[in-house]
Amino acid sequence: MSQQNVEIVRRLYEAWRRDGYGAVPELMDPEIEFVNPAYAVEPGTRHGYDGFAAAARSLGSVFSPYQVLDVEFFDAGDQVAVRARVATQSVATEVPVEAERGYVFDFRDGRVVRFAWFSDPIEALRAVGLADVEHPDPKIVCDRCGCASEASTDAQAEGVGWLVDRSRDPHGHICPGCRAAAAPAGRLPDSLR
C-alpha cells in the first residue's frame, strides 16, 4: 500500500506541473489539511479544497512561477516525505529564490488527507520517523523569501549580512535582500530590527 502512496504523490506533482499548484480532488480527500509550519509568514492549518486553494493562491501571490525540481520520495507507510529543490522568484522584488524544501503527505484510503511543508527537508524526514537521514548541506533559510544561505550557523549568517532575530521567531533569519527591500531608505522597520 505504501508504494501506492508514493505513486499518488508522483501523480500529484505531475498534476501541479501540468495544471498549476492547487487542490487536486481526484487525489485528495475533501477534508484535506494544508499545514503551514509555525515559522511560516501565515502559520496554521487550512481545511478542505477551498482552504488548500487559498493557501496555493497565497503562495502564488508571493512567488511566481514556482517550480519543484529534483524530487526525492521517502516511503513511510501511511505517509510520504519529499525532499525537493524549488526554484521561483519573488513577485514583489523579482529576486530569484532557489532552496531545498521538505513536504509530508498523509494518506487515508488511498487519498491525501494532510499536506505539510517545511523549510528544511530534514524536518519532513523527522516528521515521518526518518530522523537518521542526514542533511547533505546545512543552510539557513530566510523567513521572508525562502532563499538559503550556505551558512550553517547564525554567526556565519550574520557575517554575510543576514539579520538573526530570535526575539521575533525561533528561526528569525532575514536575508540581506529582504532586509534591503524592507528598508530601501536605509532604515529598518521595527519588525526587522
C-alpha positions as CSV (number, residue, x, y, z in Angstrom):
1,M,0.0,0.0,0.0
2,S,2.8,2.5,0.8
3,Q,4.4,2.2,-2.7
4,Q,1.0,3.1,-4.0
5,N,1.1,6.3,-1.8
6,V,4.4,7.3,-3.4
7,E,2.8,6.8,-6.8
8,I,-0.1,9.1,-5.8
9,V,2.4,11.8,-4.7
10,R,4.2,11.5,-8.0
11,R,0.8,11.9,-9.8
12,L,0.1,14.9,-7.6
13,Y,3.4,16.6,-8.6
14,E,2.6,15.8,-12.3
15,A,-0.8,17.4,-11.9
16,W,0.7,20.5,-10.3
17,R,3.3,20.8,-13.1
18,R,0.6,20.4,-15.8
19,D,-2.3,22.4,-14.2
20,G,-0.7,24.7,-11.6
21,Y,-0.4,24.4,-7.9
22,G,-3.7,23.8,-6.1
23,A,-6.3,21.3,-4.9
24,V,-6.4,18.1,-7.0
25,P,-9.8,16.5,-5.9
26,E,-9.2,13.1,-7.6
27,L,-6.1,12.6,-5.4
28,M,-7.1,14.5,-2.2
29,D,-9.7,13.9,0.5
30,P,-12.4,16.6,0.5
31,E,-11.3,17.5,4.1
32,I,-7.6,17.8,3.2
33,E,-5.5,19.8,5.6
34,F,-2.8,22.2,4.3
35,V,-0.4,22.8,7.2
36,N,2.0,25.8,7.3
37,P,4.7,25.5,10.0
38,A,4.8,27.8,13.0
39,Y,7.6,29.8,11.4
40,A,5.7,30.5,8.2
41,V,4.5,34.0,7.3
42,E,1.0,32.6,7.5
43,P,1.2,29.8,10.1
44,G,-1.6,27.3,10.7
45,T,-3.9,24.8,9.0
46,R,-6.3,25.4,6.1
47,H,-9.1,22.9,5.6
48,G,-10.7,21.3,2.6
49,Y,-10.3,22.0,-1.1
50,D,-11.1,25.7,-0.7
51,G,-8.5,26.1,2.1
52,F,-5.9,24.3,0.0
53,A,-6.7,26.5,-3.0
54,A,-6.5,29.7,-0.8
55,A,-3.1,28.6,0.5
56,A,-1.9,27.9,-3.1
57,R,-3.1,31.4,-4.2
58,S,-1.3,33.0,-1.3
59,L,1.9,31.3,-2.3
60,G,1.4,32.4,-5.9
61,S,0.9,36.0,-4.8
62,V,4.4,36.0,-3.3
63,F,6.3,33.6,-5.5
64,S,5.8,33.0,-9.2
65,P,6.5,30.9,-11.2
66,Y,7.1,28.1,-8.7
67,Q,8.9,25.1,-9.9
68,V,9.6,21.9,-7.8
69,L,12.8,20.2,-9.1
70,D,14.9,17.2,-8.1
71,V,12.1,15.5,-6.2
72,E,13.1,12.6,-3.9
73,F,10.5,10.4,-2.3
74,F,10.6,8.6,1.1
75,D,8.1,5.9,1.7
76,A,6.9,5.9,5.4
77,G,3.8,3.7,5.3
78,D,0.7,5.9,5.5
79,Q,3.0,8.9,5.0
80,V,5.3,10.0,2.2
81,A,8.1,12.5,2.8
82,V,9.5,14.5,-0.1
83,R,12.8,16.3,-0.3
84,A,12.8,18.7,-3.3
85,R,14.6,21.7,-4.7
86,V,12.4,24.6,-5.5
87,A,13.1,27.4,-7.9
88,T,11.0,30.6,-8.1
89,Q,11.1,34.3,-8.0
90,S,9.7,36.9,-5.5
91,V,6.8,38.7,-7.1
92,A,7.5,41.9,-5.3
93,T,11.3,42.2,-5.7
94,E,11.9,39.8,-8.7
95,V,14.6,38.2,-6.6
96,P,15.3,34.6,-7.7
97,V,14.9,32.1,-5.0
98,E,16.3,28.5,-5.0
99,A,16.2,26.4,-1.9
100,E,15.6,22.9,-0.6
101,R,12.2,22.2,1.0
102,G,10.6,19.2,2.7
103,Y,7.0,18.0,2.4
104,V,4.9,15.4,4.1
105,F,1.8,13.8,2.6
106,D,-0.5,11.8,5.0
107,F,-2.8,9.2,3.5
108,R,-6.1,7.5,4.3
109,D,-8.0,5.2,2.0
110,G,-5.7,6.0,-1.0
111,R,-6.2,9.8,-0.8
112,V,-4.0,12.6,0.6
113,V,-5.6,13.8,3.8
114,R,-2.9,16.2,5.0
115,F,-0.1,18.1,3.4
116,A,2.6,19.9,5.4
117,W,5.7,21.8,4.2
118,F,9.0,22.6,5.9
119,S,11.8,25.0,5.1
120,D,14.3,22.2,6.0
121,P,13.8,18.8,4.3
122,I,15.2,17.2,7.5
123,E,12.1,18.4,9.4
124,A,9.9,16.5,7.0
125,L,12.0,13.4,7.3
126,R,11.9,13.6,11.1
127,A,8.1,14.1,11.0
128,V,7.7,10.7,9.4
129,G,10.3,8.9,11.7
130,L,13.3,9.1,9.3
131,A,15.4,11.2,11.7
132,D,18.6,9.1,10.8
133,V,18.7,10.6,7.3
134,E,21.4,13.2,7.3
135,H,21.0,16.7,5.8
136,P,23.5,16.9,2.9
137,D,24.2,20.6,3.1
138,P,23.1,22.6,6.2
139,K,21.8,26.0,5.3
140,I,20.0,28.9,7.0
141,V,16.7,29.8,5.3
142,C,15.2,33.3,5.1
143,D,11.9,33.6,6.9
144,R,10.7,36.2,4.3
145,C,11.6,34.9,0.9
146,G,12.7,31.4,1.5
147,C,16.2,31.7,0.0
148,A,19.0,29.8,1.6
149,S,22.5,30.8,2.8
150,E,25.4,28.4,2.6
151,A,25.9,29.4,6.3
152,S,25.1,26.7,8.8
153,T,25.4,28.9,11.9
154,D,24.0,32.2,13.0
155,A,27.5,33.7,13.3
156,Q,28.2,32.7,9.7
157,A,24.9,34.2,8.5
158,E,25.5,37.5,10.3
159,G,28.9,37.6,8.8
160,V,27.4,37.9,5.3
161,G,24.7,40.4,6.2
162,W,21.8,38.3,7.5
163,L,19.7,39.6,10.3
164,V,19.3,37.0,13.1
165,D,16.4,37.9,15.4
166,R,15.4,35.2,17.9
167,S,13.1,37.6,19.8
168,R,10.7,37.6,16.8
169,D,10.8,34.0,15.9
170,P,12.8,30.9,16.9
171,H,14.3,30.8,13.4
172,G,14.4,34.6,12.9
173,H,16.6,34.7,9.8
174,I,16.2,37.6,7.3
175,C,18.5,37.6,4.3
176,P,20.3,40.7,3.0
177,G,17.9,41.0,0.0
178,C,14.7,41.0,2.2
179,R,16.4,43.3,4.7
180,A,17.3,45.8,1.9
181,A,13.8,45.5,0.2
182,A,12.1,46.3,3.5
183,A,14.2,49.3,4.1
184,P,15.1,51.0,0.8
185,A,15.9,54.3,2.5
186,G,18.4,52.6,4.8
187,R,16.2,52.4,7.9
188,L,14.9,49.1,9.1
189,P,11.3,48.9,10.1
190,D,10.7,47.8,13.7
191,S,9.7,44.4,12.6
192,L,13.1,43.7,11.1
193,R,15.3,45.2,13.9
